């Protein structure tokens, strides 16, 4: 029979765990709101950028002089995988699902005989991928979006990636992240950054108006394509932050509930044990009195 | 249909969008954009146009008076007969710029460019001369306000 003291200690420890997870849930909920608002208000820029690019790219795609960021390098031998995770854990399956999918892609690409290179965003991704793919990791960004994701942060990451592309370090770049559906569901998504693939809708919609270009199409495109990569990364970071907070909120909600259930069970156990002790002592007293 | 309506109403929808949010969205009579190949005014019924933007100030007109003057360092403008959308990394209201600060910025940008000389690669050199251009344009924007 466990001693009463042990049970009391267990109960107290679970109670403080519950307090922590409940507090984390509240914090995650408020951060989630903020992250969702940020993602929401960043959407107009991305949409308009996409519309412009769509109408531009439609007229230039497939032409021999198209910039490499649009037309590609003509090969797909070296693939750069950008794995976007979070800095902090305790967010349910948020990081695990991204990393599992990234590993699956790495294996699949290597099986096809392609060269894989990795850039990680977030401490969790860096630590995990360094363990088994250390030689493939080119660069890691940490502490991104500590006080909300900012555009300059996205710009910094994008510029490093574009610089690598211009040095010919890779042919194709894809980014792996979690799309935010709701606080309950986040979907692991892979999006291609280089070469640029215009969404079909943008091409269809873009051709309805024929624009004049100042300066020429090719020149604008050369400026617009790097900017598009920045915006894409910015959107991904915003999505990821919202997903992280959503996932953490759900995970902490579950943890709080589990802790509550555990406290109930332990308290019941504690009371039973206490009663058993009292009964035992009573029996001892009574049989002692009888013996007299 | 929508085109003719917009032309008759004499207004054009002007939007200034930064990556973080929509900074400005209003219907205006005319807006002048500092395009890479020269300033251009946008009135209702303007031909569809996509242009990049050089450092300079966007001026919003009501009649012949400037109601708003906003400095942008770079970006793109998309013009349709009824709409004018500007995508800019960042935008500053010209009235909130301080002439002395900008003059100091220009001086330090010039100094950095001179100090770097030919020792930097093409990319960095471009960044440095861009900083000078931006500061010069800011100064100009303040003086012509």
Interface residues (C-beta under 8 A of the other chain):
Chain A: X38 X41 X42 X44 X45 X46 X48 X49 X51 X52 X55 X56 X150 X151 X154 X163 X209 X210 X211 X212 X213 X214 X215 X219 X220 X223 X224 X227 X230 X231 X234
Chain B: X15 X17 X18 X19 X20 X21 X22 X35 X36 X37 X47 X48 X49 X50 X51 X52 X76 X78 X80 X85 X87 X89 X123
